[in-house]
Structures are given as structure tokens and as C-alpha cells.
Amino acid sequence: MKTQASSVIEELPEKMYFSRQETATLLRIGLSTLDSKIGPELLPRVRMRKRVYFLRSDIEKFILANRCTGEKHGN
């Protein structure tokens, strides 16, 4: 089953990188959450001049790494 964010990414195949605002929208989180809770070690950033962007491939990896499958962890 595709997530909403991954389907949005698929609808924009020509787009290689996304702004902070676009990334927050794709992940359905606020900019403050993107900046404070999702650090560069979890979702790498690309700086171009004074702007920050996120690569499509890094966003996809982040989504897949943080998805819940409904399985219980532990035992």
C-alpha cells in the first residue's frame, strides 16, 4: 500500500529535490518538526546558497525507514 507522501513524490517524477516547505507538506508535518525533530542524520539536507533542499531519494528512504507495518517489536 502506498503512502500519501510517496504517491505525491511519484506524481512529480521530474523533480529531483524539494524545498523545506515542500518536504514538510509531503511528510504532513510542520516546518518546526522538520527542523527540530528530523535532524540531518535522519534526513540529509542539501544547501544551495542560503536555501535548504532535500533530495527525492533521501525523502523516499526516510519514509520507508519510518513506516509502521503493524507488527509488534520485542519478543
LUMFI-712778 format. One line per 5 residues: number of its first residue (from 1); their letters; for each residue x, y, z of N, C-alpha, C, O, CB. Coordinates in Angstrom, 3 decimals, padded with zeros to 6 digits, m for minus. Glycine has a CB too. Layout:
! residues N
NUM> a> X:Y:Z:X:Y:Z:X:Y:Z:X:Y:Z:X:Y:Z | ... $
! end
This chain:
! residues 75
1> mktqa> 000.828:m001.175:000.000:000.000:000.000:000.000:000.874:001.241:000.000:001.777:001.347:000.830:m000.943:m000.004:001.197 | 000.640:002.170:m000.889:001.432:003.378:m000.986:000.978:004.390:000.055:m000.205:004.495:000.380:001.337:003.972:m002.389 | 001.952:005.128:000.565:001.600:006.200:001.482:001.241:007.426:000.667:001.610:007.530:m000.503:002.760:006.506:002.471 | 000.528:008.346:001.273:000.135:009.573:000.588:001.359:010.329:000.095:001.375:010.812:m001.038:m000.700:010.463:001.515 | 002.393:010.438:000.940:003.590:011.185:000.566:004.296:010.547:m000.615:004.719:011.256:m001.529:004.542:011.283:001.745 $
6> ssvie> 004.435:009.220:m000.623:005.136:008.584:m001.726:004.360:008.718:m003.029:004.968:008.800:m004.097:005.386:007.119:m001.415 | 003.032:008.741:m002.967:002.267:008.915:m004.195:002.436:010.331:m004.735:002.439:010.533:m005.949:000.782:008.610:m003.952 | 002.577:011.314:m003.844:002.830:012.682:m004.296:004.194:012.756:m004.959:004.350:013.428:m005.978:002.745:013.681:m003.117 | 005.174:012.081:m004.399:006.507:012.072:m004.987:006.459:011.445:m006.373:007.110:011.935:m007.296:007.498:011.313:m004.083 | 005.696:010.368:m006.528:005.586:009.710:m007.821:004.905:010.587:m008.863:005.176:010.451:m010.056:004.831:008.416:m007.675 $
11> elpek> 004.025:011.486:m008.427:003.333:012.365:m009.362:004.248:013.458:m009.908:003.898:014.133:m010.876:002.129:012.993:m008.689 | 005.403:013.633:m009.302:006.354:014.649:m009.737:007.684:013.993:m010.113:008.701:014.265:m009.475:006.563:015.710:m008.628 | 007.696:013.136:m011.136:008.898:012.358:m011.445:010.091:013.204:m011.893:011.235:012.778:m011.738:008.581:011.360:m012.511 | 009.845:014.388:m012.444:010.940:015.216:m012.933:011.631:015.995:m011.823:012.726:016.520:m012.024:010.430:016.170:m013.975 | 011.013:016.076:m010.673:011.532:016.868:m009.567:012.559:016.053:m008.786:012.233:014.997:m008.243:010.385:017.334:m008.641 $
16> myfsr> 013.795:016.538:m008.727:014.866:015.808:m008.058:015.064:016.235:m006.610:015.562:015.458:m005.796:016.149:015.989:m008.812 | 014.678:017.461:m006.285:014.819:017.927:m004.919:013.631:018.807:m004.529:012.954:019.385:m005.379:016.136:018.693:m004.749 | 013.400:018.888:m003.215:012.246:019.589:m002.683:012.700:020.601:m001.639:013.665:020.360:m000.913:011.232:018.596:m002.079 | 012.008:021.730:m001.564:012.306:022.744:m000.565:011.876:022.244:000.813:011.248:021.192:000.931:011.603:024.080:m000.910 | 012.217:023.001:001.848:011.788:022.645:003.201:010.273:022.603:003.286:009.706:021.664:003.844:012.349:023.639:004.228 $
21> qetat> 009.613:023.615:002.735:008.148:023.680:002.793:007.526:022.496:002.055:006.589:021.876:002.558:007.640:025.009:002.189 | 008.043:022.177:000.864:007.517:021.042:000.098:007.727:019.733:000.841:006.848:018.871:000.857:008.179:020.970:m001.279 | 008.898:019.586:001.459:009.198:018.361:002.201:008.282:018.221:003.410:007.761:017.137:003.675:010.667:018.350:002.648 | 008.084:019.305:004.138:007.176:019.266:005.291:005.764:018.911:004.840:005.078:018.140:005.511:007.175:020.624:006.033 | 005.326:019.460:003.720:003.999:019.145:003.191:003.904:017.676:002.798:002.909:017.016:003.102:003.677:020.036:001.984 $
26> llrig> 004.924:017.160:002.128:004.931:015.747:001.738:004.836:014.832:002.950:004.128:013.825:002.926:006.193:015.424:000.943 | 005.555:015.190:004.010:005.580:014.360:005.211:004.422:014.659:006.154:004.238:013.977:007.162:006.885:014.550:005.938 | 003.644:015.687:005.818:002.498:016.106:006.628:002.909:016.482:008.049:002.286:016.077:009.030:001.456:014.998:006.670 | 003.980:017.271:008.123:004.467:017.785:009.397:004.726:019.280:009.234:004.727:019.797:008.117:005.763:017.030:009.860 | 004.939:019.956:010.328:005.257:021.371:010.280:006.742:021.599:010.041:007.557:020.690:010.194:004.826:022.049:011.565 $
31> lstld> 007.077:022.821:009.664:008.478:023.162:009.439:009.303:023.024:010.718:010.458:022.602:010.670:008.591:024.583:008.897 | 008.714:023.378:011.853:009.455:023.276:013.109:009.777:021.814:013.438:010.853:021.518:013.957:008.652:023.915:014.256 | 008.859:020.914:013.142:009.119:019.481:013.352:010.210:019.006:012.407:011.107:018.268:012.813:007.829:018.647:013.143 | 010.139:019.419:011.168:011.160:019.047:010.190:012.534:019.515:010.656:013.513:018.776:010.557:010.832:019.642:008.807 | 012.603:020.733:011.160:013.884:021.299:011.584:014.395:020.742:012.908:015.592:020.493:013.052:013.762:022.784:011.693 $
36> skigp> 013.504:020.543:013.875:013.967:020.174:015.211:013.984:018.676:015.484:014.887:018.193:016.169:013.114:020.835:016.222 | 013.023:017.935:014.975:012.929:016.516:015.316:013.507:015.597:014.258:013.837:014.444:014.538:011.505:016.151:015.553 | 013.629:016.107:013.051:014.199:015.293:011.978:015.520:015.933:011.584:015.583:016.776:010.689:013.221:015.181:010.742 | 016.567:015.514:012.270:017.877:016.113:012.038:018.538:015.595:010.771:018.054:014.656:010.138:018.776:015.857:013.217 | 019.647:016.218:010.415:020.375:015.830:009.196:020.814:014.369:009.176:021.004:013.791:008.106:021.585:016.704:009.035 $
41> ellpr> 020.977:013.767:010.364:021.376:012.353:010.390:020.233:011.437:009.958:020.478:010.324:009.491:021.851:011.963:011.794 | 018.986:011.891:010.108:017.829:011.096:009.689:017.377:011.434:008.272:016.946:010.561:007.519:016.677:011.306:010.654 | 017.481:012.697:007.926:017.054:013.160:006.616:018.062:014.204:006.136:017.930:015.386:006.453:015.598:013.747:006.663 | 019.067:013.771:005.375:020.132:014.684:004.937:019.590:015.875:004.142:018.584:015.779:003.439:021.149:013.926:004.090 | 020.285:016.981:004.279:019.907:018.209:003.589:020.968:018.594:002.567:022.124:018.183:002.671:019.695:019.351:004.593 $
46> vrmrk> 020.566:019.383:001.585:021.479:019.926:000.585:021.366:021.441:000.661:020.267:021.988:000.576:021.152:019.389:m000.866 | 022.484:022.113:000.820:022.477:023.575:000.847:022.884:024.113:m000.513:023.912:023.726:m001.071:023.421:024.113:001.946 | 022.064:025.009:m001.036:022.382:025.724:m002.268:022.250:027.200:m001.940:021.152:027.727:m001.764:021.436:025.299:m003.473 | 023.394:027.846:m001.865:023.441:029.228:m001.397:022.852:029.282:000.001:023.355:028.605:000.898:022.676:030.183:m002.362 | 021.803:030.065:000.216:021.211:030.168:001.558:019.993:029.275:001.728:019.353:029.306:002.779:020.825:031.604:001.847 $
51> rvyfl> 019.665:028.495:000.738:018.463:027.672:000.781:018.805:026.222:001.122:019.913:025.749:000.870:017.723:027.741:m000.558 | 017.820:025.533:001.703:017.984:024.124:002.081:017.001:023.293:001.272:015.825:023.639:001.159:017.761:023.912:003.619 | 017.487:022.203:000.716:016.654:021.300:m000.073:016.868:019.866:000.398:017.842:019.553:001.082:016.971:021.432:m001.584 | 015.935:019.011:000.012:016.010:017.590:000.332:015.924:016.810:m000.969:015.060:017.085:m001.801:014.876:017.165:001.320 | 016.807:015.844:m001.152:016.783:015.021:m002.361:015.606:014.056:m002.317:015.242:013.543:m001.259:018.105:014.247:m002.521 $
56> rsdie> 015.027:013.823:m003.469:013.920:012.872:m003.599:014.287:011.526:m002.989:013.504:010.951:m002.233:013.532:012.695:m005.073 | 015.462:011.026:m003.311:015.870:009.701:m002.829:015.970:009.662:m001.305:015.633:008.650:m000.691:017.213:009.303:m003.446 | 016.431:010.759:m000.688:016.525:010.797:000.772:015.141:010.841:001.421:014.927:010.226:002.465:017.350:012.009:001.217 | 014.210:011.558:000.814:012.840:011.599:001.338:012.207:010.216:001.252:011.564:009.764:002.200:011.983:012.633:000.563 | 012.388:009.542:000.117:011.831:008.200:m000.051:012.416:007.234:000.969:011.687:006.433:001.553:012.093:007.685:m001.470 $
61> kfila> 013.746:007.304:001.192:014.389:006.435:002.182:013.845:006.719:003.583:013.599:005.796:004.359:015.922:006.626:002.156 | 013.660:007.996:003.897:013.142:008.376:005.210:011.743:007.815:005.413:011.441:007.283:006.481:013.131:009.904:005.367 | 010.891:007.925:004.412:009.521:007.413:004.512:009.534:005.907:004.739:008.831:005.404:005.615:008.716:007.754:003.240 | 010.326:005.190:003.960:010.379:003.735:004.095:010.969:003.307:005.432:010.519:002.323:006.020:011.191:003.135:002.960 | 011.968:004.030:005.917:012.609:003.678:007.185:011.692:003.936:008.381:011.876:003.332:009.437:013.905:004.463:007.350 $
66> nrctg> 010.718:004.814:008.230:009.866:005.188:009.353:008.431:004.708:009.219:007.558:005.160:009.960:009.873:006.665:009.512 | 008.179:003.818:008.304:006.807:003.336:008.159:006.503:002.278:009.204:007.392:001.557:009.657:006.575:002.773:006.752 | 005.257:002.200:009.573:004.798:001.206:010.544:004.046:000.117:009.779:003.153:000.398:008.979:003.884:001.860:011.653 | 004.423:m001.107:010.041:003.783:m002.221:009.361:002.718:m002.888:010.218:002.032:m003.805:009.766:004.817:m003.235:008.953 | 002.580:m002.423:011.461:001.587:m003.001:012.355:002.140:m004.149:013.176:001.443:m004.686:014.037:000.402:m003.470:011.569 $
71> ekhgn> 003.379:m004.533:012.923:003.998:m005.619:013.669:004.500:m005.097:014.998:004.969:m003.962:015.092:005.147:m006.257:012.868 | 004.401:m005.927:016.029:004.903:m005.548:017.339:006.381:m005.863:017.402:006.841:m006.887:016.896:004.134:m006.272:018.467 | 007.117:m004.962:018.034:008.549:m005.182:018.220:008.778:m005.762:019.601:007.981:m005.564:020.518:009.352:m003.867:018.034 | 009.855:m006.463:019.730:010.179:m007.056:021.025:010.308:m008.545:020.905:011.153:m009.031:020.153:009.126:m006.708:022.062 | 009.499:m009.285:021.622:009.550:m010.755:021.661:009.840:m011.347:020.343:009.914:m012.570:020.218:008.279:m011.316:022.166 $
! end
